Structures are given as structure tokens and as C-alpha cells.
């Protein structure tokens, strides 16, 4: 900042520097006022002030949250249904194993009867 001030003093001289600073300050103030006026005009033309924009943003956020929760609910239902089907498949597997064991026992009994029949 000091370097800029020194360069400005060298270029413009000490007599013109306060004059330039004053006109620069006036220009910046005018720019800020113009920007504020444009902002006000846009707000008036859209009919949305800062509070309305905030409320709109909040409602959009709530909608996104509601959609996210609905998605989570669906995911939970899917997971529960998968777990239920896993339990059902576990039960089916157990029944199938039981049937295999029963068939093996029946084969073993038939072999035992065959051996008994063959022995004199």
C-alpha cells in the first residue's frame, strides 16, 4: 500500500495527489451506489427480497431433505426385503440339506438291506 502511495506521489506530485484521492473516493462511492441500485431494481423486478430468497432456499433444502429421506426409506425397505429373502433362502437351504441327508440315509439303509440279502 505504501509502495503504491509512493509511486502515485512520484507520478502525480504532492499537489495533485489529494485531488486524485478525492475523485477516486467519489468514483468508488458512485460505483457502490450504482451496484446497490441495480441490486434493488433486480429485487423489485423479480419480486424477491433477501427474506424471500432465503425462504425459497430453505424450502428447496427441505424438499431435497424430504426426497433424501424418502430414498433412505426405500433403501431400508429393500434391505429388509433382501434380508427377509436371505432368511427364506437360508431356510430353503436348510430344508434342501435335510432332504439330502434323508436321501443319503435311505440309500445307506438300502445298501445295508442289499448286503444282508446277499449274505447266506
Residue pairs with C-beta under 8 A, 6 or more apart in sequence:
8 17
8 20
9 17
12 20
43 49
43 50
48 56
